């Protein structure tokens, strides 16, 4: 089987790759995925999110983990949850300029979950991009986004949707009803105490499912991975 990998480009600066990667070096890998954590104070909020998750084209909303921040845009919000850590059983999708995997087997990775809610009071038509969320550590040295592993079994174990789409969701626009939510998540190298920025981008679609770029919005918020 041929594996597709992408070479990361170092961002500007005279530091060596080794120095640049210090901040993203994984902690000692754990043997098993840590159990998704919960927070009693968030029970009502999580219940509300679950009840609002009846979107025909989306998988059921999941709400594992502890909320670490909320991204608030014009007519939408993204609640960001830190779920737990696991040991990578596969390499990531990126390699360094020297050909080494950014995420190697045995590295510790962390899962985050995004619960995305339409707060606009009206339906919003979306393209296949939905509401995209990009996570980057403050010391991430590359121009591209952070690496992750593709492991459906691990996503399931962590109770995180790897994609918001349900089976059969094949035609845009995807009508996002007012007050409803969908959820999905990602993983990346675990950096305990790492400063991180989450960027959410929403570009609505027209009746043909094409992006309406004039209405694009991007919102950023800073947080910390514990």
N, C-alpha and C positions, 0 to 999 in steps of 0.2 A: 504493500500500500504506500503510495507516495504522499508524504506529509507536506502541506504548504506552510512555509514559514516566511516571516517578513523581517527584514533587517531594520533595526531602529537607527535613526539618525540622531547623533548627539546634538544637544542644543549648543548655542554659542558659548565660547569660553575656552580658556586654555587648560582647564583641568583635565587630568587623565580620566579614562573611563573608570578605572578602579576607584579613584577618589569620588567621582560623580555617583557611583552606585552605592557608596557607604550608607547613605540615608535610607536606601531601599533594601539593604541586605536583610534577608529573612532571619527571624529569631529561630531558636532551636525548634525543629519540627515536632509537632505532637503526633502520637501514634494513631489516634482516632479523632474523628471530627468532634469538636466540643458541642454539647447539646445546645440547640437554639435557646437563647435566654429570654426571659419574659419579665415584665415589670407591672406589678399590680396597679400602679397609678395610671397606667395607660389602658386598662381593661375597657373602660367605656369608649375611649377613642378608637381602639382596635375593633370593638364590636360594631361601632358606627361605620368604620371603613369596610368591614366585611358585608354589612347589610347594604352598603352602597355599591357593591361590586357586581351587580347584575347587569353586565354589559354583554350583549348577545355574541359579540365577536371575541370576547376575552375569556381567559381562564379565570376560575374563582380567585378572589383576592386572598393572599396570605399575609399574615402580620407577625412573623416571628421576630424576636430580637428586642433590643432597647433602642428607642428613638434617640438619635444624636443631633438631629437638626431638622428644620423644615425650610424648604425652598418655596418662597411665595412669589408667584407671578401675577400678571393681570388676568384673572379669571381661572387660575389653576394653582394648585400647590402640590408639592412632592414631600411626603414625610420619609425621611431617610432613617433606616434601622440598621444597626450593627448586629448581625445575627450570631456569628461564631467563627471559629477557626478550624482548619482541617489541614491535613498533609497532602500535598499535591501528588497524585498517582500518575500524572502525565506531565509532559513539558508544556509550556505555554505556546502561544502563537507567534511570538517574536524572538529574534536572536540579536545579539549585540553585533557590532561591526566585526568582532573577532570570531563570530560564529557560535558563541555560547548562548544557550537558552536563557532568557531573562527569568523565567520561572522554570526551575529544574525539578525533577522528581525528588521528593523529600522536603522541598521548601514548604514553609508554613504560609498558608493563604488565609485571607479573611473574606467572608461573605457579607455583602450589604444588600438590603432589600428596599425597593422604592415603591411606596403606595401613592399613586398619582390620582388626584381628585379634581373634578371639574367644579370649580366654585363660581362660575360665571353667571349662573342663573339661566343659561340657555344652552341648547345643544351645540356642540362644536364638531364639525367634520374634520377628520384627521386623515393623513396619508399613512403609508406604511411606516413612516418614521415615528408615528405616535408622538410622545413627548420623550425626547432623548435626554439621558443623564450621563455626563462625563465626570469621572472622579480622578483627581490627580493630587499626589502628594506634593507638598511645597518644594521638596528637593528632587522631584522626578527630573532626570537629566535629559530626557528625549523630547523631540518635537511631537512625536506621535503620542496617542493616549496610552494608558497603562495596560500592561499585558494581563491576560487571564487564561484559565484553562477551560476547555470544553469537556464537561463530564456530567452527563445528564443524571447519572445515578447519584452523584454527590449533591447536585442541586436538589434532587428529590429528598435526599436525607436531611438536608438543611432546611427543607420546607420553603424553598425559594423557586419561583417560576423563572426558568432561563429565558423565556419569551412571554410577553403578555398575551399573544394571540392564541386562541383556541383552534383546534383542528377545523378546517373548513373556512377559515377567515381568509378569503382570497381576493376580494374585490374592494378597492377603495372608491369613494370615501367611507371611512368607518365612523359612524355617527356616535359621538360620545355624549350620552345624555347628561343634562344638568344634575349635579349632585352625586353622580356615580363615580366609581373608582376602578382602576385596574392596577395590577402590581407585577413587577418583575425585578430581577436583581443581577448582581455580577460578583465576581471575585477578583482579587488581586493580591500581591504580596502583602503579608501582614507586617506592619511597622507599628509596634506598640508605642502609643503616645505621639504618633505621627500627625503633624498638621496637614490637613487635606482640604481641597476646594472641590465642591460639587457644583457643576454647571448644568442647568436644565434649559433645554431649547424646545420651544413650541412654535411650529409653523402650521397653521390650519390649511385645510385643503378646500378646493372648490368642488362644484357638483360632479366634476369628472375625476376627482381624486388627485388633481395636480396641486402642487404647493402654491400657496399665496404668499410670496416672499415679502410683500409689503407689510404683512401682518406678523412677520417673524419677531419673536422676542426670546431673549436669553437672560437668565437670572443666575447669579452666582452667590454662594454662601460658603463661609469657612467653618470648619469643624475639626474635631480631633478623633482619631481612632484610638480607642482605649485598650 
